[in-house]
Amino acid sequence: MDGKELQEDFLKYIYEHGKEMTRQLVDEAAKDLGTNREGMANTVGALVLAGELTANDTLVLTEKGCMHALRLIRAHRIYEQYLAEHSGYAPSEWHERAHRMEHRITPDEQERIASLLGNPLFDPHGDPIPTPSLAVADKGTCGEPIEAQSWWRITHVEDDDKQLFTLIAEKGLTKDSLIFITQIDNVAMMFDYEGEHFSLPITALEAINMQPVAAAELNDLPETRAQRLTHLQAGEEARIVGLSPACRGALRRRLLDLGFVKGSVVSIDMPSPMGNPIAYIVRGSAIALRHEQAKYVLVRKDLVESEEQQQ
């Protein structure tokens, strides 16, 4: 890491820790940023000379330093959103790749990407993207205690801890995921999600922000009673209620183009000899999907069954 990148990383580090830092925490920052005391001393000195930091008993970002940090954050989050929508990289890779790019991307490139994405307000994890004028929206945190036997909507998944983020992403959880918490204690959280049952260690909640879903909203959210298409059996039909919020980019566009859209009825045509992929009938066509693709299609068999009973 060169000196300029370390300076920019430290600006972001202070900004994300409340825009100021006591000198006692500088050693901890050096460890987190992969440098030593000498490297950190040089970094602090350079930022003070640049007018981006004041260094007395406490290190405090100046207005200039805050604006620089926000420009870096904007570049990082725009590029993460780009990776989510237009790359084949796994979610666990987005953060590190965006971290490298935030130091290199030019303002013009950044704005071209933002325009391509439709000027998004949030990155794929739910973090607000600073606007071109560097205004920042609220992240949407919730101070309510998390209770069992209730529905919750995930508003943000922190990706700084790669191991913890990967554990969460493996369950398919992302911004806008709806989960029903069945049990929670000091060790783990058990929950239902997209027709399957999962558990996460209680420490995972350090990286997740959630909002409770009011009972009045549930009737307008058919996905709360949906399951993944992979649960459909031969001879059964189901109605598609949507795609998982974890389905992004090229795969999401492909599934929609193939006819896996809300309201369509889907059934199994035939499985392959090994059971994967499976050919599904949707909108009059047979489409083969592998399990890792079909799991993103959310369906409800009861909607088709109720229609048949009415007929």
C-alpha positions as CSV (number, residue, x, y, z in Angstrom):
1,M,0.0,0.0,0.0
2,D,1.4,3.4,-1.0
3,G,1.3,6.5,1.2
4,K,-1.6,8.1,-0.6
5,E,-3.8,5.0,-0.2
6,L,-2.9,4.7,3.5
7,Q,-3.9,8.4,4.0
8,E,-7.2,7.8,2.2
9,D,-7.9,4.6,4.2
10,F,-7.2,6.5,7.4
11,L,-9.5,9.3,6.4
12,K,-12.3,6.8,5.9
13,Y,-11.4,5.0,9.1
14,I,-11.7,8.1,11.2
15,Y,-14.9,9.2,9.4
16,E,-16.5,5.8,10.1
17,H,-15.5,6.0,13.7
18,G,-17.3,9.3,14.4
19,K,-15.0,11.7,12.6
20,E,-12.5,11.9,15.5
21,M,-10.2,9.6,17.4
22,T,-8.2,9.7,20.6
23,R,-4.4,9.2,20.3
24,Q,-4.7,6.0,22.3
25,L,-6.7,4.4,19.5
26,V,-4.2,5.2,16.8
27,D,-2.2,2.0,17.4
28,E,-5.4,0.0,16.9
29,A,-6.1,1.9,13.7
30,A,-2.6,1.1,12.5
31,K,-3.2,-2.6,13.1
32,D,-6.5,-2.5,11.3
33,L,-5.0,-0.7,8.3
34,G,-1.9,-3.0,8.1
35,T,0.8,-0.4,9.0
36,N,3.1,0.4,12.0
37,R,3.5,3.4,14.2
38,E,6.0,5.0,11.9
39,G,3.7,4.6,8.9
40,M,0.8,6.0,11.0
41,A,2.8,9.0,12.2
42,N,3.7,9.8,8.6
43,T,0.1,9.5,7.6
44,V,-1.2,11.8,10.3
45,G,1.5,14.4,9.5
46,A,0.6,14.4,5.8
47,L,-3.1,14.8,6.5
48,V,-2.4,17.6,8.9
49,L,-0.3,19.4,6.3
50,A,-3.0,18.9,3.7
51,G,-5.6,20.5,6.0
52,E,-7.7,17.4,6.3
53,L,-6.9,16.6,10.0
54,T,-6.2,18.4,13.2
55,A,-4.0,16.7,15.7
56,N,-4.1,17.8,19.3
57,D,-5.2,15.5,22.2
58,T,-7.7,14.1,19.7
59,L,-7.4,13.6,16.0
60,V,-10.4,15.4,14.3
61,L,-11.3,15.5,10.6
62,T,-11.7,19.0,9.2
63,E,-14.5,19.8,6.8
64,K,-12.0,19.2,3.9
65,G,-11.1,15.8,5.4
66,C,-14.8,14.8,5.8
67,M,-15.5,15.7,2.1
68,H,-12.5,13.7,1.0
69,A,-13.7,10.7,3.1
70,L,-17.2,11.0,1.6
71,R,-15.9,11.0,-1.9
72,L,-14.0,7.8,-1.2
73,I,-17.1,6.2,0.4
74,R,-19.2,7.3,-2.7
75,A,-16.7,5.7,-5.1
76,H,-16.6,2.5,-3.0
77,R,-20.3,2.0,-2.7
78,I,-21.1,2.9,-6.4
79,Y,-18.5,0.3,-7.5
80,E,-19.9,-2.3,-5.1
81,Q,-23.3,-1.7,-6.7
82,Y,-21.8,-2.1,-10.1
83,L,-20.2,-5.4,-9.2
84,A,-23.5,-6.6,-7.8
85,E,-25.4,-5.8,-10.9
86,H,-22.8,-6.3,-13.7
87,S,-20.2,-8.8,-12.6
88,G,-20.1,-12.5,-11.8
89,Y,-18.1,-12.0,-8.6
90,A,-19.4,-13.5,-5.4
91,P,-20.8,-11.1,-2.8
92,S,-17.8,-11.9,-0.5
93,E,-15.5,-10.4,-3.2
94,W,-17.3,-7.1,-3.7
95,H,-15.9,-5.3,-0.7
96,E,-12.2,-5.9,-1.4
97,R,-12.5,-5.2,-5.1
98,A,-14.3,-1.9,-4.4
99,H,-11.8,-1.0,-1.8
100,R,-9.0,-1.2,-4.4
101,M,-11.0,0.6,-7.0
102,E,-12.0,3.5,-4.8
103,H,-8.4,4.8,-4.9
104,R,-8.1,4.6,-8.7
105,I,-11.5,5.4,-10.2
106,T,-11.7,8.9,-11.7
107,P,-14.6,11.2,-11.0
108,D,-15.8,10.9,-14.6
109,E,-15.7,7.1,-14.5
110,Q,-17.5,7.1,-11.2
111,E,-20.3,9.3,-12.6
112,R,-20.6,7.2,-15.7
113,I,-21.1,4.1,-13.6
114,A,-23.6,5.9,-11.4
115,S,-25.6,6.9,-14.5
116,L,-25.5,3.3,-15.8
117,L,-26.9,2.1,-12.5
118,G,-29.6,4.8,-12.4
119,N,-28.0,6.8,-9.7
120,P,-28.7,4.4,-6.8
121,L,-29.2,5.6,-3.3
122,F,-27.9,2.5,-1.6
123,D,-25.2,-0.1,-2.2
124,P,-26.1,-3.8,-2.3
125,H,-25.6,-4.1,1.5
126,G,-28.0,-1.3,2.3
127,D,-25.4,1.3,3.0
128,P,-26.4,4.8,1.7
129,I,-24.4,6.1,-1.2
130,P,-23.4,9.8,-0.7
131,T,-25.0,11.9,-3.4
132,P,-22.9,13.9,-5.9
133,S,-23.1,16.8,-3.4
134,L,-22.0,14.3,-0.7
135,A,-25.3,14.3,1.3
136,V,-25.9,11.0,3.0
137,A,-29.2,9.3,3.7
138,D,-30.1,7.5,6.9
139,K,-29.0,3.9,7.0
140,G,-32.3,2.8,8.6
141,T,-31.2,1.3,12.0
142,C,-33.7,0.0,14.5
143,G,-33.5,0.3,18.2
144,E,-36.3,-2.2,19.0
145,P,-35.4,-5.4,20.7
146,I,-35.4,-8.5,18.4
147,E,-38.1,-10.9,19.4
148,A,-39.0,-14.4,18.4
149,Q,-42.2,-15.3,16.5
150,S,-42.1,-12.1,14.5
151,W,-41.2,-10.9,10.9
152,W,-38.2,-8.7,10.2
153,R,-36.9,-7.0,7.1
154,I,-33.2,-6.7,6.7
155,T,-32.1,-3.1,5.9
156,H,-28.4,-3.5,5.9
157,V,-25.7,-6.2,6.1
158,E,-22.2,-5.0,7.1
159,D,-19.4,-6.4,4.9
160,D,-16.3,-5.2,6.7
161,D,-15.8,-8.5,8.5
162,K,-15.4,-10.9,5.5
163,Q,-15.8,-14.1,7.5
164,L,-19.0,-12.9,9.1
165,F,-20.4,-11.5,5.9
166,T,-19.8,-14.7,4.0
167,L,-21.6,-16.7,6.8
168,I,-24.6,-14.4,6.4
169,A,-24.5,-14.4,2.5
170,E,-24.4,-18.2,2.4
171,K,-27.9,-18.2,3.9
172,G,-29.0,-15.9,1.0
173,L,-29.6,-13.0,3.3
174,T,-29.2,-9.5,1.9
175,K,-30.8,-6.1,2.0
176,D,-34.7,-6.4,1.7
177,S,-34.7,-10.1,2.9
178,L,-37.8,-10.9,4.9
179,I,-37.2,-13.4,7.7
180,F,-39.4,-14.9,10.4
181,I,-37.4,-15.4,13.7
182,T,-38.6,-18.6,15.4
183,Q,-36.2,-18.6,18.3
184,I,-33.4,-16.3,19.6
185,D,-31.1,-16.7,22.7
186,N,-27.6,-15.8,23.8
187,V,-26.1,-18.4,21.4
188,A,-28.0,-18.4,18.1
189,M,-30.9,-17.0,16.1
190,M,-33.1,-19.5,14.3
191,F,-35.3,-18.2,11.5
192,D,-37.4,-19.2,8.5
193,Y,-36.5,-17.7,5.1
194,E,-37.9,-18.4,1.7
195,G,-39.5,-21.7,2.9
196,E,-36.3,-23.0,4.6
197,H,-35.1,-23.0,8.2
198,F,-31.7,-21.5,9.1
199,S,-29.6,-20.6,12.1
200,L,-26.9,-18.0,12.7
201,P,-24.7,-17.4,15.7
202,I,-25.9,-14.5,17.7
203,T,-22.7,-12.6,16.8
204,A,-24.0,-12.3,13.3
205,L,-26.5,-9.8,14.5
206,E,-23.5,-7.4,14.9
207,A,-23.5,-7.1,11.1
208,I,-27.2,-7.0,10.4
209,N,-29.7,-4.1,10.8
210,M,-33.4,-5.0,10.7
211,Q,-36.8,-3.4,10.9
212,P,-39.9,-5.2,12.3
213,V,-42.6,-5.9,9.8
214,A,-46.0,-4.8,11.0
215,A,-48.8,-7.3,10.9
216,A,-50.8,-5.1,8.7
217,E,-48.1,-5.3,6.0
218,L,-48.0,-9.1,5.8
219,N,-51.1,-9.4,3.6
220,D,-49.3,-7.3,1.0
221,L,-46.2,-9.4,1.1
222,P,-46.9,-12.8,-0.6
223,E,-43.3,-13.8,-0.4
224,T,-43.7,-14.3,3.4
225,R,-45.4,-17.6,2.6
226,A,-43.3,-18.4,-0.5
227,Q,-40.7,-21.1,-0.9
228,R,-37.9,-21.7,-3.3
229,L,-38.6,-23.3,-6.6
230,T,-36.2,-26.1,-5.7
231,H,-39.0,-27.5,-3.4
232,L,-41.4,-28.0,-6.2
233,Q,-42.1,-31.7,-6.9
234,A,-43.1,-33.5,-10.2
235,G,-46.8,-33.2,-10.8
236,E,-47.2,-30.0,-8.7
237,E,-47.8,-26.5,-10.0
238,A,-47.0,-23.2,-8.3
239,R,-47.4,-19.5,-9.0
240,I,-44.3,-17.3,-9.0
241,V,-44.5,-14.4,-6.5
242,G,-41.1,-12.9,-7.3
243,L,-37.4,-13.4,-7.3
244,S,-35.2,-13.5,-4.1
245,P,-33.6,-10.1,-3.2
246,A,-30.3,-12.1,-3.3
247,C,-30.7,-12.6,-7.0
248,R,-28.9,-9.8,-8.8
249,G,-27.4,-8.6,-12.0
250,A,-27.1,-10.9,-15.1
251,L,-28.9,-13.9,-13.5
252,R,-31.9,-11.8,-12.4
253,R,-32.2,-10.3,-15.9
254,R,-31.9,-13.8,-17.5
255,L,-34.6,-15.3,-15.2
256,L,-37.0,-12.5,-16.0
257,D,-36.3,-12.8,-19.7
258,L,-36.9,-16.5,-19.6
259,G,-40.4,-15.9,-18.1
260,F,-39.9,-16.4,-14.4
261,V,-41.9,-13.3,-13.6
262,K,-44.4,-12.6,-10.9
263,G,-47.8,-14.2,-11.7
264,S,-46.5,-17.0,-14.0
265,V,-47.4,-20.6,-13.3
266,V,-44.5,-23.0,-13.2
267,S,-44.4,-26.8,-13.2
268,I,-41.7,-29.5,-13.7
269,D,-41.3,-30.9,-17.2
270,M,-38.6,-33.4,-16.5
271,P,-35.5,-33.7,-14.3
272,S,-32.1,-34.7,-15.7
273,P,-30.9,-38.3,-14.9
274,M,-28.8,-36.8,-12.0
275,G,-31.7,-34.6,-10.9
276,N,-29.8,-31.4,-11.7
277,P,-30.7,-29.4,-13.8
278,I,-34.5,-29.6,-14.0
279,A,-36.6,-28.6,-16.9
280,Y,-39.5,-26.3,-15.8
281,I,-42.5,-25.4,-17.8
282,V,-43.2,-21.6,-17.6
283,R,-45.2,-19.5,-20.0
284,G,-45.5,-22.4,-22.4
285,S,-41.7,-23.1,-22.7
286,A,-39.4,-25.7,-21.1
287,I,-36.5,-24.0,-19.4
288,A,-33.7,-26.0,-17.7
289,L,-32.4,-24.5,-14.5
290,R,-29.7,-25.7,-12.1
291,H,-30.5,-25.8,-8.4
292,E,-28.3,-22.8,-7.8
293,Q,-30.4,-20.8,-10.2
294,A,-33.9,-22.2,-9.3
295,K,-33.4,-21.4,-5.6
296,Y,-33.8,-17.7,-6.5
297,V,-37.3,-18.1,-7.9
298,L,-40.0,-17.8,-5.1
299,V,-43.2,-19.6,-5.6
300,R,-46.5,-20.5,-3.8
301,K,-48.3,-23.7,-4.5
302,D,-51.3,-22.6,-2.4
303,L,-52.2,-19.8,-4.9
304,V,-52.7,-22.4,-7.7
305,E,-54.6,-24.8,-5.5
306,S,-57.0,-22.1,-4.3
307,E,-57.7,-21.1,-7.9
308,E,-58.5,-24.8,-8.8
309,Q,-60.9,-25.1,-5.9
310,Q,-62.7,-21.9,-7.0
311,Q,-63.1,-23.4,-10.5
